[in-house]
């Protein structure tokens, strides 16, 4: 705060703090508190709101356990609530998207930070930023066209002789969703890792190389531990954004790839039951937060590392 006062003066500093407080209170805290309160109340006709039937309970949250569907795991068939299955599928494929994003982002981030000439980095960053100039809706529809039955991808693969008949990519479970999510959120993995690797002293890499360390040992023992905060930050952002995405699963999803946010959207728009939708939304937020916290504990990552 003292730095802000010295740099901008009391007037401009007060205005900045006021705008930040307005954003936090009116656009974050109040809507979430309202939804949280509504999630414990039943869905009632207007005439019954505020009456004896309008009481607080966990009924909306327990609806996630309604309905059962058959599923199998490691060849073992069992019954599970349909919305619980949807939630765990969302978590699983969000994890897959996070891992794929890391596999794509780490080599590129290391290349920009330690291999390419410094004067070339701005050009590469500009090229990476170009997709962000287009809305997420247009990017999702672009991939829908690419993955279409007679789209450019099938035409290219047939032209190269890799496939004989066109493939229905968007009907292959979660394939289209994962492709769209990786393309949409991979930049949120690249930039934190790039910032972390950029701060690594190149002399450490050169010293390890002079001592005969192999390239994979250099990355495993030097680069990856140093980039751990950036990797953790990128992983949290990609995972949470993927689990909370609605546009990409709605556009690129198949008939068998239900995302949990689509279930929430159906409660909001189709059933017009905002109370149950609010409960499902907070369940998603709470359980994803717990999952991320457990993952941070397992990989020994602190919150201060992510905030760097």
C-alpha positions in Angstrom: 0.0 0.0 0.0 2.8 2.4 0.8 4.3 1.8 -2.7 0.9 2.6 -4.3 0.7 5.8 -2.2 4.2 6.9 -3.2 3.7 6.1 -6.9 0.1 7.3 -7.5 -0.7 9.6 -4.6 -3.7 9.3 -2.2 -6.4 10.2 -4.7 -5.6 7.7 -7.4 -4.7 5.0 -4.9 -8.1 5.5 -3.2 -9.9 5.2 -6.6 -8.0 2.0 -7.4 -8.9 0.5 -4.1 -12.5 1.5 -4.5 -12.8 0.0 -7.9 -11.2 -3.3 -6.7 -13.5 -3.4 -3.7 -16.5 -2.8 -6.0 -15.4 -5.6 -8.3 -14.9 -8.0 -5.4 -18.1 -7.2 -3.6 -20.6 -6.6 -6.4 -19.3 -9.0 -9.0 -17.9 -11.8 -6.9 -19.0 -11.9 -3.3 -22.7 -10.8 -3.6 -23.6 -13.2 -6.5 -21.9 -16.1 -4.9 -23.4 -15.5 -1.5 -26.9 -15.2 -3.2 -26.4 -18.4 -5.1 -25.1 -20.2 -1.9 -28.2 -19.0 0.0 -30.6 -20.1 -2.8 -29.0 -23.6 -3.0 -30.5 -24.5 0.4 -34.0 -23.4 -0.5 -36.6 -25.5 -2.4 -37.8 -24.7 -5.9 -41.3 -23.3 -5.3 -44.0 -21.4 -7.2 -43.8 -17.7 -6.7 -46.9 -17.7 -4.4 -45.1 -20.1 -2.0 -41.8 -18.3 -1.7 -41.5 -17.0 1.8 -44.2 -19.3 3.1 -44.1 -22.3 5.3 -42.7 -24.6 2.6 -39.8 -22.2 2.0 -37.3 -23.8 4.4 -33.6 -24.5 4.3 -32.4 -28.1 3.8 -29.8 -30.1 1.9 -32.4 -31.6 -0.4 -31.0 -29.8 -3.5 -27.5 -31.2 -2.8 -28.8 -34.7 -2.3 -30.4 -34.7 -5.8 -27.0 -35.5 -7.2 -27.5 -39.0 -5.8 -30.8 -39.5 -7.6 -31.1 -41.8 -10.6 -28.8 -44.7 -11.3 -26.9 -45.9 -14.4 -24.8 -48.9 -15.1 -21.1 -48.5 -15.6 -18.0 -50.6 -15.4 -14.5 -50.2 -14.1 -11.7 -52.7 -14.8 -14.3 -55.1 -16.1 -16.5 -54.8 -12.9 -20.0 -53.7 -13.6 -21.8 -51.6 -10.9 -24.5 -49.0 -10.5 -23.8 -45.4 -9.8 -25.9 -42.2 -9.7 -25.9 -40.6 -13.2 -24.8 -37.2 -12.0 -22.0 -38.6 -9.8 -20.7 -40.5 -12.9 -20.9 -37.3 -14.9 -18.9 -35.4 -12.2 -16.1 -38.0 -12.0 -15.9 -38.2 -15.8 -15.5 -34.4 -15.8 -12.8 -34.6 -13.2 -11.0 -37.4 -15.0 -11.0 -35.8 -18.5 -10.0 -32.4 -17.0 -7.0 -34.2 -15.5 -6.2 -35.7 -19.0 -6.5 -32.2 -20.5 -4.1 -30.8 -17.9 -1.5 -33.5 -18.5 -1.7 -33.1 -22.3 -1.4 -29.3 -21.9 1.7 -29.8 -19.8 3.2 -32.2 -22.3 2.7 -29.6 -25.0 3.6 -26.5 -23.0 6.8 -27.6 -21.2 9.0 -28.1 -24.3 7.8 -24.9 -25.9 8.2 -22.9 -22.7 11.7 -24.2 -22.3 12.6 -23.5 -25.9 11.4 -19.9 -25.6 13.1 -19.4 -22.3 16.5 -21.0 -22.9 17.0 -21.9 -26.5 15.6 -19.2 -28.8 17.4 -15.8 -29.2 16.0 -13.2 -26.8 15.0 -10.8 -29.7 12.9 -13.6 -31.2 10.8 -14.2 -28.0 8.4 -11.2 -28.5 7.5 -12.5 -32.0 6.8 -16.0 -30.6 4.7 -14.6 -27.7 2.7 -12.5 -30.2 2.0 -15.6 -32.3 0.8 -17.4 -29.2 -1.4 -14.6 -28.2 -3.2 -14.4 -31.6 -5.7 -17.2 -30.7 -6.8 -15.2 -27.7 -7.9 -12.4 -30.0 -10.8 -14.6 -31.1 -13.6 -15.5 -28.8 -13.9 -19.0 -27.2 -17.1 -19.6 -29.1 -15.5 -19.0 -32.5 -12.5 -21.2 -31.6 -14.8 -24.0 -30.6 -16.9 -23.7 -33.8 -13.6 -23.7 -35.8 -12.6 -27.0 -34.2 -16.1 -28.3 -34.9 -15.6 -27.6 -38.6 -12.1 -29.1 -38.5 -13.4 -32.3 -36.8 -16.5 -32.6 -39.0 -17.2 -35.8 -40.9 -16.2 -34.1 -44.2 -13.9 -31.5 -42.5 -10.3 -30.6 -43.3 -8.8 -33.1 -40.9 -10.5 -36.1 -42.6 -9.7 -34.7 -46.0 -6.0 -34.3 -45.0 -5.7 -37.8 -43.5 -7.4 -39.4 -46.5 -5.1 -37.4 -48.8 -2.1 -38.7 -47.0 -3.4 -42.3 -47.2 -3.6 -42.7 -43.4 -7.3 -43.5 -43.3 -9.7 -44.9 -45.9 -13.0 -43.7 -44.6 -13.8 -40.4 -42.8 -13.9 -40.6 -39.0 -16.7 -39.1 -37.0 -14.3 -37.4 -34.5 -17.1 -35.5 -32.6 -19.0 -38.8 -32.0 -16.0 -40.5 -30.4 -16.9 -39.9 -26.7 -14.8 -37.0 -25.2 -12.3 -36.7 -28.1 -13.7 -33.5 -29.5 -14.1 -32.0 -26.0 -10.5 -32.7 -25.0 -9.1 -31.4 -28.3 -11.1 -28.2 -27.9 -10.1 -27.8 -24.2 -6.4 -28.4 -24.9 -6.4 -25.8 -27.7 -8.4 -23.3 -25.6 -6.4 -23.5 -22.3 -2.9 -24.6 -23.3 -1.6 -21.0 -23.1 -2.6 -20.9 -19.5 0.0 -23.6 -19.0 2.7 -22.2 -21.3 3.1 -18.7 -19.8 3.5 -19.7 -16.1 6.1 -22.3 -17.0 7.9 -19.9 -19.3 8.1 -17.3 -16.5 9.4 -19.9 -14.1 12.0 -21.3 -16.5 13.2 -17.8 -17.5 14.3 -17.1 -13.9 16.6 -20.2 -13.9 20.3 -19.4 -14.1 21.5 -20.9 -17.4 24.9 -21.5 -15.8 23.3 -24.4 -13.8 22.2 -26.1 -17.0 25.6 -25.6 -18.6 27.4 -26.9 -15.5 25.3 -30.0 -15.4 26.0 -30.6 -19.1 29.8 -30.1 -18.6 29.7 -32.7 -15.8 28.2 -35.2 -18.2 24.6 -35.2 -17.2 22.1 -36.5 -19.8 19.4 -34.1 -21.1 16.6 -35.9 -19.3 18.6 -35.8 -16.0 19.2 -32.1 -16.4 15.5 -31.5 -16.8 14.5 -33.9 -14.1 17.0 -32.7 -11.5 17.4 -29.0 -12.4 14.8 -27.5 -14.7 11.6 -29.2 -13.5 12.2 -28.5 -9.7 12.9 -24.9 -10.5 9.8 -24.7 -12.7 7.6 -26.4 -10.1 5.7 -23.2 -9.1 4.9 -22.4 -12.7 3.8 -25.9 -13.4 1.6 -25.9 -10.3 0.1 -22.6 -11.2 -0.6 -23.7 -14.8 -2.0 -27.0 -13.8 -4.5 -25.5 -11.3 -5.7 -22.9 -13.9 -6.0 -25.5 -16.7 -7.8 -28.0 -14.5 -10.3 -25.5 -13.0 -11.0 -23.9 -16.3 -11.5 -27.2 -18.0 -13.8 -28.6 -15.3 -15.8 -25.3 -15.3 -16.0 -25.0 -19.1 -19.4 -25.0 -20.7 -19.0 -23.7 -24.3 -16.5 -26.2 -25.5 -18.3 -29.3 -24.2 -21.6 -28.0 -25.5 -20.2 -27.4 -29.0 -17.7 -30.3 -29.4 -19.3 -32.9 -27.2 -21.0 -36.1 -28.5 -24.2 -37.7 -27.3 -22.2 -39.7 -24.8 -19.9 -36.9 -23.4 -21.9 -35.1 -20.8 -19.9 -32.5 -18.9 -21.0 -31.6 -15.3 -21.4 -27.9 -16.2 -23.9 -29.0 -18.9 -25.9 -30.7 -16.1 -25.9 -27.4 -14.2 -26.9 -25.5 -17.3 -29.8 -27.9 -17.8 -31.1 -27.2 -14.3 -30.8 -23.5 -14.9 -32.3 -23.2 -18.4 -34.4 -26.4 -19.1 -35.8 -27.1 -15.6 -35.7 -23.5 -14.5 -34.7 -24.8 -11.1 -32.1 -22.2 -10.1 -31.9 -23.6 -6.5 -30.8 -27.1 -7.6 -28.5 -25.6 -10.2 -26.9 -23.4 -7.5 -26.4 -26.5 -5.3 -24.7 -28.4 -8.2 -22.5 -25.4 -9.0 -21.2 -25.2 -5.4 -20.7 -28.9 -5.3 -18.5 -28.6 -8.4 -16.6 -25.7 -6.8 -16.2 -27.4 -3.5 -15.1 -30.8 -4.8 -12.7 -29.4 -7.4 -11.1 -27.3 -4.6 -10.8 -30.3 -2.4 -9.3 -32.3 -5.4 -6.8 -29.5 -6.1 -5.8 -29.3 -2.4 -5.2 -33.0 -2.2 -3.2 -32.9 -5.4 -1.1 -30.1 -4.0 -0.5 -32.1 -0.8 0.5 -35.2 -2.8 3.0 -33.3 -5.0 4.2 -31.1 -2.1 3.2 -27.8 -3.7 2.3 -24.9 -1.4 -0.2 -22.2 -2.1 2.7 -19.6 -2.0 4.3 -21.5 -4.9 1.2 -21.1 -7.1 0.9 -17.4 -6.1 4.5 -16.6 -7.3 
